[in-house]
Amino acid sequence: MTIVHLRRARTSLVLDARGHGLPRVVHWGADLGPLPTADLPALVDATVPPVVPSSFDAPTVLSLLPEPSAGWSGRPGLAGHRDGRDWSTAFQLTGLDVVDDGGLGPEPSRVAAGGDAVRVSGQERDHGGVGAARVTVRAADPGAGLSLTVEITLTTAGLLTVRHRLRNDGDRPYEVRELTPVLPVPAVATELLDLTGRWCRERAPQRHPWPMGAWVREGRHGRTGHDATLLLVAGTAGFGFGHGEVWAVHTAWSGDHVTVAERRPTGEATLGGGELLAPGEIRLGPGEEYATPLLYAVHSAAGLDGLSDVLHTHLRARPEHPRGPRPVTLNVWEAVYFDHDLDRLRGLADRAAEVGVERFVLDDGWFRGRRHDRAGLGDWWVDDEVWPGGLQPLIDHVRGHGMQFGLWVEPEMVNPDSDLFRAHPDWVLQAPGRLPPEWRHQQVLDLAHPDAYAHLLGRLDAVLSEHDGIAYLKWDHNRDLTEAGHGGRPGVHAQTVAVYRLLDDLRARHPGLEIESCSSGGARVDLEILRRTERVWASDCNDALERLSIQRWTGLLLPPELIGTHIGPERSHTTHRVHDLGFRAVTALFGHHGIEWDISGIGAAERAELAAWVALHKRLRPLLHGGRVVRVDHPDPAVQAHGVVAHDGSHAVYAVSRLATSAAQVPGMVRLPGLDPGRRYRVRPPAGVPEPALLELAPPAWLATGGGVTLSGSVLGSVGLQLPALHPEQALLLEVDTAG
C-alpha cells in the first residue's frame, strides 16, 4: 500500500506497509531529515534481511504485531485462543490512515501513497497534542475471527506511543492471554538499563550487556510496584546521562504489566510492553474489544538526559499538566502520626506559615476508629471523638494563613476491623471461599463491584462536599493486590480500570481538586495514573542520602514538578540516619518541594534557616519546574551532581553532593552540562542560605573569594570546576547566571 515517514523533533519513524500483511517498522530513532519520497523504497529495500541457510525461504518479517505465521520465533505479539482454536493469526492489512501536517515546517508530509485505502489529512489533536502525527493501521484475520487496529502517535516532542486494539469478530468468546506492542532496536544497542527497588529504596538502577534471549520485567503487584522499571533502556556501549544513543519504553499501566527486551539469534532486537493478564481475565464476547495500555517509546542521540528531555517536554505540554506554581507542602505524618489534636495542629500550621509553606496536609488518622493502622479503613466519616467540631475549624485556620488544605485518604483499602467490612465482606477482592493474606491489616475493596464503587464514590464526594476548602487529596495505596478475584475470576484488570474511573468521576464532581499518587511511597508511578494526578510521592523514605538516588532515577521519566520531595527531620524516620538541614534542603530543592517534619519544636535559628531554604526554592521554582534536567557523568561514585538549565540558557542551578569518602583526597573536576557554549556565566553559591561544611582543606580559590567565577559555557561544560572537598553527606549548591 504505502511507505510512511513521520518526523517530529529529533525523531523519525518509517513504516513499510507495501505488502498484504501487517506493516513493519523500518526505522525508529534519529531524525533522517526531509527524505525525498523517491528515496523511501530504496531505504526500505536496504533494510530487508537476507535469506539465510537452514531457515525460511523468504525473509522473516518483524511486523507491528510479531506473528509465527510470518516466521517469527520469538515472543508472540498476541497469545490467545477460542476454546483451544484460533491460537495463531495471519492478519492482513485492510486500511491505513495517516494524520500528518509535516510537523517540521512547510515541507509536505512524508507519505508515499500507493493505494486508495490510504487517507491523509492535516493536523489533529489527541493525547499527543496539536501537531502530533498519527498512523492508524487496520487489519483482519477472517479465519481466526479477529480484527486488529494499531494506533501510533509521534508527538511534537518526538515521543512515540503505540496501542493495539483487538476485536472478536467470531460468534464465540475469545480469551486474550497477551497482546504486547513491540518496536525494533538496531544492533548498535548492546547494553540494557532498567530499574528495580523495594519499599523505601525505590528506583535502583541495574545495567548489563544485552544477551541473546529475553530480559523480561514482570510486575504482579496489582499496582505499578516499588520494583517497576519506569523505563527499560537499550543503548550503545557505555552510554551515560550525557552521551550515547539510547532507546527506551515505558508501559503506562497501573496494574499487572510486562516490559521486555528481546534479542534473537536471527538478528532482531525489540523493546515492548503491555498488560500482564491472568488466565481467563480477558474473555471477549462477540463484538467486544480489548485495548492495550499505551506503550511510550523514546529515542535519544544524547544519552539518558535526552530521553528525559523528550519525556519532560511531552508531559509539560499535556492539557492536564499543572500550570500554576507547585505549592510548598507540609505533610503532618512524621510530625504527629495518629495523634491528632486540634490545638497542636493549629500550632503546627502557624509554624508552617512562618517558614513559607503554601499547602498543609492532614495525614492518616482523621476518620472513624483510626487510632492506629489496624482499624478504620473504609469508614470515611470524620471521627467525632477526635474531631468533635469536625475538620472545618482546622481547615479555616490553615486557610486563614493563606495556605491550601489537603487530606490523606486510602480509598481502595479496607480494614477487617471496620464497619464497612463487617457490613459487606463480599466487597473485597478475593478468590472463591477465602480471603487473601492480610497486608498491613488490610484487604482491597472490589471497585468493579457496582455497589462498592457507588458507596466509595459517594463517601469521597461527601467528604469533599461537606467541607469548604479541601483542595488536595494525598491518595494512598498501601498493599499489593494478592489473589485479587472478582466474581470468581481474576480481577486486577477490572480493578485498575475502576480506579481510573473513580478518579475521573471524583474530579468531574470537584473541578480543580489536585490528587497525589502515593502508594506506600513510589509503588504507583506510571504515565497512566499521572493522567489523573498532579504528582507522585517518590518514596516513604525522606533520608536525604537515599532520596538522592531515588529522585535521580524517578526523574528519568518525570519532570521535577511532578515528584514530591520533602525535607525530613534531622534523624530519618526510616533509616535513623542523621543529616544537617543544608543537605536535606538541597536534596529536596529539586522537585515539588515540601516538609515532612515536626517543625513546631525546632529553635528560632533552625526555623530561620528552613525559611531561607523555602524562600530560595520559591525564587528558583520557575527554573526548577520549567527548565531542562541535566545529570553529570562523574567518574567518582562518591560524587553526584545534577542540575536544571533554563531552555534559553540564561539561568541554571546545580547541586554537587558527596555521598561518601573517596579514594582520592580531592575529587576530580565537575563539569556543568547544558549551558550555551558561546555565552559567559558567573557561578557562585546562592546568597541567603548556609554553605556546607568542608574538609580541613582550603577551598578552591574561585570559591574562597566569595564572588564566584566567570567562564564560558564551553569551559564549564568541557573542563568544569574544581569543587571543594566536602564532608560525606554534604552538598554544595551553585547558581549560574549569564555575565555581561
N, C-alpha and C positions, 0 to 999 in steps of 0.2 A: 504493500500500500504506500508506505512513505518512510522517509527518514526525518527525524525531528532533532533540531539542535536548539536548545534553550540556554540563554546566558543571563545571569544576574550576578552583580557584584564581581567577585573574582572566581566564579564557578561556572562550569559548563556541564550540560547533560546532553548526551547524544543517544537517541533510541533508534534502533533498526526495526521497523515494522513492515518490511517489504514482503515477508513470507506470509503463509496462512496461519502459522502458529502464533503464540504469544510473542510480543516484541522482546528483544534483548537490549540490555544497557551496554552500549559500545564504550561509553566513556562517562565517568562521573568523577570530577576532580577539577584540576586547574582550568582556568578560562582559556579556550582555544582561539579566542579572537573572532573577528567577523568573517568566518569561513564562507567563501562563495558556495552557493548551492551546488554548483557542479562538482565541488570537491568532496561532498558528503559521501557519495557512493564509493569513491576511492578510499576514504577514511575507513568506512565500514569494511570494505574488502581487505584492507590491510590488517584488520584485527581478527579475521576468521582463523581459528586454529587449524593446523593441518590434520589430515587423516593419518593416524599412526598405526604401526603393526599391532596385531592382536587386539583390535578394537573395532568399533562400528565402521561401516563402510562410508559413513558421512560424518562430518564434524559434529561433536556434541554441542548442543545449543543450551547455554545457560540463560533462560528467559526470566522475565519478571516473576514467574512462579515456577521454580525448578520442578520438572516432571520426569519420572522414569521413562515415560513414553517417548521423550526426546533424548534418551540416552544418559540422563543424569543419575549418577550412582551415589550422590551424597545425601545429606538430609533433605527430604522432600519438602517442598513449599506447602503442600496440602497433604494431610493424612486424615482419612475418614472412610466411612462405608455406609451402605444401606443394607442392614441385615446380612453383612458379610459380602455384599456385592458392591459394584461401582467404587472399588477401592483404588482404582487407577484412572487417571484422566488424560485426555489429549485435547486440550482447549484449542479452539480455532477462533481466530480474530474475526469479529463481526463489525467492529467500528472503532474509530479513533477520533476524538475531539481535541483540538488544541486551542487554548486561550493564551495569546501571546501578543503583547504590544511592542515587542522588540526589547523593552526593558532598559537598554543602554543608550537610547537616543533615536535619531531619525531613521536608522537603517531598518530594512524590512525584517520581519520575523524569519527566523532560520528554519523554515519548513519547506521540504520538497514534497509536495503532494502529488501522488500518483494514482489516486482513485477517488471516486465520488463518495466513498464512505467517510472521508475526512472533512471535518468542518473547522474552519479557522475563524476566530473572532478576536475582537480587541480586549482591552484590559477588563478584569472583573474582580470584584472584591470578595475575598474569602478569608480563611484564617491566616493566610499569608500576607494580607494587606493589599492596598491598591498597588497595581503594577506587578503583582506576582504572576508568574506564568504557570499554567496548569495543563496537564495532559490527562485525559480520561480514556482508558482502554477498555473496550467491551469484548468479551469472548464467551463462548459457549461450548459445551460438550453434550450434544443431544443424547448420545448413547448413555452417558452417566447421569443425565437429567440434572445438569448443573450449569449455572451461568456465573461468570466472574466479571467484576468490574474492578479495575485498578485505578486509583486516583493518585496522581503525582503532582506535587506543587513545588516550584522553585521560588522562594520568597525574594523580595528585593534585597535582603541581607545576604543572599547566597545559601540559605538553608533549604535543604531538600526534605520533603515529607512524602511518605508512601503509606497508602492504606488499601487493603483488599476488602472487597465485599463479595460474599458468596451467597447465591440464591439457589434454593432447592426447587427445581422445575419438575421434579418427579411427583408421583402420586403416593409415595410412601416416605416416612421420615428418613432423614439423612443425619448421621452423627458426625460432627466435626471433632476430630481429635487434635488437629493442629493446623493453623493457617498462618504462615510466617513470611512477611516480606523480607527479601534479601537483596543486597546490592553487591556488585563485583568490586574488588580492590586489586590494583595492579601488583605485579610480582615484586616491585621495589619495596613494598611494605613487608618487612621481615620481623618486626617486633610488635608485641601486644602489651597494652597497659589497661588495667581496669582497677576498680575499687572494691574493697570489702570492708568489714568492720563489725562492730558489736555495740551494745548499749554503752554510751559514754566514751566510745573510741571509734566513731564512725569515720567513713571516707579514708580508709587506709589504702595507699596505692600499692599495686603489685605489678611487676612487668617481667617479661621473659621473651625469649625468641619464639616466633610463631612457627610451630612444627606442623608436620602433616597431621591431619585429623581435625577434630572439632574441639574447640575450647568453649564449653557451654556453661553459662551462668544462669542458674535457675533460682527463682525466688518463690518459695512455697509458704509464705507467711500470711497470706490473705491481705497483706498490705505491702507497700513497696519494700520495706525491710531495712534494718540497720546495715546489712551487708550488701545492699543493692549497689551495682555499679552504675553510677549516674551516666557515665559514658564508657563504652567499650571502644578503645582506640587502637588502630593499627597504623604503624608508621615506619619510615625509613630508619636504618640502623642508627642508634644514638640520639634520636630526636629528643628535644627538650622543650622548655617553655618558649624559647625564642628562636629555635631553629629546627629544621627537618620538615618533611612533608608527612602529613597525618590525615587519616580518615577516621571518622567516629560515628557511632549510632547510639541513640537513646530510645528505649521503649517507654512510651508515655502511657503508663497504666498503673493504677494504684492497688491492683490485686496480684494474683499469682502471674508471673511473667517469665519469659526466657529471652536471653540475649546471647548470641552465638557468633563465633568466628570460626570459619572452616577453611582449611586448605586441602585440596585434593591432589593425589599423585598425578592426575591428568593435567594439572597446571592451574586450575581455577582457585581463586580465593574469594571468600564472601564474608560480609558482615550482615547480620539481620537480627530481628527481634519481634516478639509478639506475645500474645497471651498464652499462659500455660494452663491448659484445660484438663480437668479431671474426667475420668471415664463417665460418659453419659451426661456431662454438664451442658453441652450444646447439642440438642437434637432439633433439627429444623423440620418443621412440618411443611407440607406442600405450600409453596409460595413464600415461605419465610426466608429471612436473610440474616446472615451473621457478618458483622464488620469488625475487622481487626483494630486494635489500638493504632494510633499514629506511630510510625517509625520515623524519628527525626534523624537525619543524616547530614553530616557537615564535613567539609574538607578545608584544609589549610596548608599553604606552602610555607608558612612562617611559624611552625611549631604549635604547641598547645595553646599559647596565648591567642593565636589566630583562630583556633576553634572557639575559644571563649568570646572573642570579639564578634564573630558571626552570631553566636547564640545570644549574647547580651543585646546586640543591636536588634535582633528579631524580637526578643521579649519586650524590650523597651518600646517597640513600635506597635505592640498589641493595643487594641482599644481598651482592654481591661487592666492594663498596667497602671499601677498607682501613679498619679500625676503630681500631687502636692508633696511638700516636704515630709519625709517619713518621721513621725513624731518620736522624740526620745522617750523611751518607755521604762517605767519602773514596774516590775512584777514582784508581788509581795511574797512569793512562795518561800524563798530562803530567808525571809525576814520573820514570818510568823507561822509558817506551815499551817496546821489546822487550828491554831489558837487564835480564833477571830474575836476581836473586841473593838467596838466602835471607837472608843476614845484612843486606843493605841493606833488604830489605823488612820484616824484623823491626824494624829501627831506625825505618823509616817508620811502622810500626804503633805503636811506642812513642810517637812524637811525636803521632800521631793520637789516641791515648788521652789524652794530656796535655791536648789542646785540647778534648776533649769529643766526639770522633767516636764514633758508635754502630754504624756498618757500614763495613767495609773491603773494597773490591772489587779483586780481581786482574784486570787487563785482558788484552788480547791478548798472546800470546807464550808461553803455558804448555804448549802441545801440540806434538806431534812435528813437527820441521822448521821451526818457526815463529820464525825469527830476523829476519824481515823480512816484508813483506806480499806477497811473490811466491810463497810456498810454504806448504804445510801445511794449508790449509783443507780440511776433510773428514776429517782423521786425528785423531779426537778421543780420543787417548790422551795421558796426561801424558808429556812429553818427559823420559826418564830421564837424558839427558846434562845437561840444565839443572837438573833436579829429581831427583837420584839417590835421595833419600829420599822422593820423591813430594810431594804438596801438603799432606799431613796435618801435618807439622811447622809450616808457616806457619799453617794453619787453627787448630791448637791454640794457637799463640802469640797469634793475634788473639782467639780466644775466651777465652783466659786474661785478657785485658784487659776482658772483658765485652762485646766487640763482636761483631756478626754478621759472617759471612764471605760474600762474594759472588764470582761468577766470570763473566767475559766469554765469550760464545760467539757464533758466527755460523753457525748450523746449516744454513741454506738454501743456502750457498755452497760452492764447491769451487775450489781452485787446480788448474790443469792439472799443476802440479808438486806432485803429492801421490800417495800410494799408492792412495787411493780412485779418483782419476780414471784412473790407469794401469790399474787392475783393471776399472773399469766406466765407460768413456767413454760408454756408452749411457744412463747415468743422468743425463744433462744435458739440460735443456730446449733444443731445437734444431729448426730446420727440416730437412726431409729432405736429407741429403747435405752439410750444412755446419754449423759451429758459429757461434753469434752472435759479434759482435766482443767481445773481452775488455774488461772494465771493472775497473780496479784489479787486473789479473791474475787475474780471477775469472770463473767460469761459475756457473750456477744449477742445483742439483740438482732433478731432476724428482720432486717428492714425491708426484705421482699415480702414479708407478711403484711397485707394491707392494713390490718388493724394496728399492728405495732408501728408501722410507718405513720399512720394518721395520728396516733397518740403522741409520738415523739415530735412530729412537726407542730402539733397543737401546743405542746408544753413549751417548746423553744420559742414559738411565736408569742405565747402568753408572757413568758419572762421578759422578752424584749418590749412587748406592747404595754405591759403593766408598769414599766419603769421609764422615766423620762431621762434619756441621756446615755444609754449603753451604746457605744459607738464601735465596739470591738469585741470579738469573741476569740479567746485562745482555745482552739478546738483540739482536744487531746484524743489519744487512741493508744491505750497502754498495754495491749496484748496482741499476740498473733491469733489468727483465726485457725484453730486446730479442729479437725473433724467438723468442719463448718457445713452442716447439712441443712437443706431447705426442702421440705415436702418429700423427704426420703431420698433426695438426690444431692450431689454436691452443690454448694450454694455460694461459693466465693464470687463467681461472675455476677450473679444476681445481686449479691450484697454490694459489690463495687458500683454497679450501675445505680442501685438505690441510693447509695451515699452521694453520688454526683447529683441525683435528682433532688435529694434532701437539701443539699447546699444551694442548688438553683432555686428551689421553691422558697427557701427561707430568705434568700437575698431578693427575690422578686417581691416578697412582702415587706422587706425592710431595705429599700434602696439606700446606698451609702454605707451600709454595715461593712466593716472590714473583718476578715477572718484570718487567723494564723493556723497553718497546718503544723500542729505539734503532735507528734506521735511517739511518746516516750523519748522525746528528742528528735533525732533525724530519721525516723523509720517510715515516713511518708513524704518523700521528696521526689517529685516527678512532675513533668510538664502538663499532665492532665489534671492533677489536683490543683496545680497553680493556675489553671484557667478559672478557678473558683475561689482562690485565696490570694491574699496580698503579701504573704511572707511565709517562710518556714522557720521552725526552731531547729537550728542545725544540730544541737546536742543538748542533753541534760547536764553535760559536764561544762562548767564555767571555769575550770582550771585554764589559765591563760596559756600555759605551755602546750597542753593538749589541744586547745582551741586553735592555735596557730596552724596546725596541720589540718584539722577538721574544716576550718574556714577556707584554707588554701584550696582544698580539693573540692569542697562544695561549690566554690566559686568557679571551678572549671565549667560548670553548667549554668549557674545563676549569677546575675549581677549583684553587687553588694547590697543594694536597697531591698532585696528580697530575702536576705539572710539575717535572722535575729542574732545580734552579737552584743552580749551584756557584760558589764563589769561585775564580777562576782566579789564575794568577801575576801578578806586577806587570806584566810585559810579556806581552801576549796572544800565545798560540801561533799564532793565525790572522791577526791584523791587525798585530801588533807594536806596538800602541798601549800606552802606559804609563799606569796608573791607581793612585791611592792605595788602600790597603786599605779605607778607610772607604767609598769609592764602590763598590768591588767588593762589599763586605759588605752595604751597604744594598740594592743591586740583587739580590743572591742571597737576601736575607732572606725575600722574599715567594714561597715555593714549597717544594718538597721539598728542603730545604737540604743543601748539601754542599760539598766542597772538591775541586778538580782542580788540584793544585799540589804541588810538591816541598817540603814544609814541614820536611824533615829538615835543610835548610841555612839556615833563617832564624834570626835572632837572638832572644834571650830577650825583648826588648821587643816585637818584632813577634809573637812567639808568644803573649805575654800578651794583646795586643790581639785577635788572632784568637780566643783562648779566650773573651774577653769578648763578642765578636760571636756566637760559637756559644752561649754561655750566654744571651744576650739572645734569640736565636731560640727556644731551648728554653722560655724563660719565656713568650714570646708565641705559641708554637706552637698552643695550643688556640684562640686567637683567629684566627691566620692560616689555620688549616686547618678552621675551622668557621664563620667569620663571612661577612658579605656583602661582596663585592668592589665597590669604587666607584672610578671614574676621573674625573678632573677635566677639564672642558672649559675650557681656558685659552687666551686669545687669543694669547699669545706662543708661537710654535713652539719657542723655545729653552727653555721651561719645561715639564716633565712632572711631573704629580702624580697619585698614586693612593693607595688605602688599603684597609683591611679594617675593617669595623664589626661588632661583636657584634650578634646578632639582637635581643637585648633592649635594645640601645642603651647599655649600661653601659661599654663599653670600645672603643677604636679605636686604630689606628696608621696614620699617613700618611707617605709619602715624597715629598719635593719635590726633583727633580733638575734641574740646569742642564745642558742638552745642549750649548750653545754660548753665545757672546756674543749680547746682544740689542741692538736698535736703541735701546731705552730704557736708561738707566743703571741704573734701579731697576725691577725687574719689578712688574707690577700685583698687586693683592691676589689671594691664592689662597684660594678657598672650600674648605671641608671638608664635603663632602656626606655624607648618610646618617645624621646624628645626629638624636636626638629633639629637635624644635624647642622643646619645653617644659622640657627639663632644662638644668641648668648644668654646664659641663665645664671642667676645668683642662687646658690644653695646654702641654706643655713637652717638650724633648728627653729621651729616656730616660737614666737615670743609668748609669754604668759603661762607656760607650763614648765615644770621642773625637767632638767636633763637627767639622764640615767647615771647610775654610779659606774665609775670606770675603775679598771685595774690600776695598780700603783705604777702607772706609766704616764709619761707626759702625753697629752692628747696631740693629734696631728696639728701642725702649725695653722692650717686653714681654719680649724675648729677653735683653736686656743684664742684667736683674736676676737672672737665674738661676732665678727662681721661676715663670716662665711667665706665663700669663694665664688668667683665669677669665671665661667668657662663656657665653651660652645657645647651644644647638644652632641656634636660629633665626638668631642673629647670625653664627655660624661658617659656616652653610650659605648665607646670603644675602649677607653682607658679606665675610666671610673675614678673613684676617690679612695684614698686610704682612710679607713674609719678607725676610730679608737678601739682599744682592746676592752670590750665590755665585760663586766662580770657575767657569769652564766645567768640566764633568765632575766636579762635586761634588754631593753630595746631603745634604739635611737630613732627619733622621728626627724625627717628632713623635708622642708618645704622648698619648692623650686619655683621661681618666678623669672619672667623674661627681664633681662637687664638692658636698659637703654632703649 
